[in-house]
């Protein structure tokens, strides 16, 4: 949740800024409306992709960190296999 708020706020600011393009009427609106719709659609799609990929990337880096720490400390192979579930600080390695 710590990273969710800034990501959502940035996207919402850009999205709300593009709404007048997508919903506007007046002279020349038929040229600006497709641009506004494209911006809004792209922001929504990128928001969904970001909310999916950000946790995946953080989990991958955390697993890599645990593997590197296990190799540095010469932990036996049976402990290395379950490295993602170990509490390193609890067994004195952190």
C-alpha positions as semicolon CSV with decimal commas, in nm:
position;residue;x (nm);y (nm);z (nm)
1;X;0,000;0,000;0,000
2;X;0,296;0,229;0,049
3;X;0,361;0,256;-0,326
4;X;-0,004;0,247;-0,433
5;X;-0,096;0,603;-0,339
6;X;0,174;0,791;-0,535
7;X;0,118;0,576;-0,843
8;X;-0,257;0,632;-0,829
9;X;-0,225;1,007;-0,763
10;X;0,008;1,061;-1,057
11;X;-0,217;0,873;-1,296
12;X;-0,533;1,042;-1,172
13;X;-0,379;1,389;-1,214
14;X;-0,290;1,316;-1,576
15;X;-0,624;1,148;-1,639
16;X;-0,825;1,439;-1,500
17;X;-0,614;1,677;-1,707
18;X;-0,703;1,488;-2,025
19;X;-1,077;1,465;-1,957
20;X;-1,154;1,808;-2,109
21;X;-0,998;1,684;-2,433
22;X;-1,208;1,368;-2,432
23;X;-1,536;1,528;-2,325
24;X;-1,503;1,876;-2,471
25;X;-1,737;2,035;-2,720
26;X;-1,702;2,343;-2,932
27;X;-1,506;2,446;-3,233
28;X;-1,264;2,177;-3,343
29;X;-1,373;1,918;-3,089
30;X;-1,382;1,649;-3,358
31;X;-1,003;1,683;-3,393
32;X;-0,925;1,688;-3,020
33;X;-1,166;1,418;-2,897
34;X;-0,973;1,118;-3,042
35;X;-0,654;1,244;-2,877
36;X;-0,831;1,280;-2,540
37;X;-0,987;0,935;-2,563
38;X;-0,650;0,783;-2,651
39;X;-0,479;0,955;-2,357
40;X;-0,747;0,846;-2,109
41;X;-0,748;0,487;-2,239
42;X;-0,370;0,466;-2,233
43;X;-0,352;0,598;-1,878
44;X;-0,610;0,348;-1,756
45;X;-0,430;0,060;-1,926
46;X;-0,089;0,169;-1,797
47;X;-0,231;0,206;-1,445
48;X;-0,358;-0,152;-1,451
49;X;-0,027;-0,283;-1,584
50;X;0,169;-0,086;-1,325
51;X;-0,043;-0,214;-1,039
52;X;0,022;-0,568;-1,158
53;X;0,394;-0,547;-1,239
54;X;0,519;-0,338;-0,944
55;X;0,458;-0,607;-0,679
56;X;0,597;-0,875;-0,911
57;X;0,922;-0,683;-0,958
58;X;0,959;-0,619;-0,584
59;X;0,903;-0,988;-0,507
60;X;1,160;-1,090;-0,768
61;X;1,422;-0,854;-0,624
62;X;1,346;-0,975;-0,271
63;X;1,399;-1,337;-0,375
64;X;1,724;-1,243;-0,550
65;X;1,840;-1,063;-0,234
66;X;1,765;-1,369;-0,023
67;X;1,953;-1,597;-0,264
68;X;2,256;-1,369;-0,264
69;X;2,257;-1,356;0,115
70;X;2,227;-1,736;0,135
71;X;2,528;-1,779;-0,095
72;X;2,735;-1,532;0,107
73;X;2,660;-1,708;0,436
74;X;2,709;-2,065;0,302
75;X;2,368;-2,182;0,411
76;X;2,310;-2,552;0,339
77;X;2,120;-2,641;0,024
78;X;1,807;-2,754;0,212
79;X;1,772;-2,404;0,361
80;X;1,846;-2,234;0,030
81;X;1,552;-2,403;-0,139
82;X;1,308;-2,241;0,101
83;X;1,494;-1,909;0,120
84;X;1,192;-1,706;0,024
85;X;1,004;-1,825;0,336
86;X;1,282;-1,787;0,592
87;X;1,300;-1,498;0,834
88;X;1,669;-1,408;0,807
89;X;1,667;-1,173;1,104
90;X;1,513;-1,448;1,317
91;X;1,804;-1,690;1,257
92;X;2,074;-1,430;1,309
93;X;2,178;-1,364;0,950
94;X;2,039;-1,013;0,919
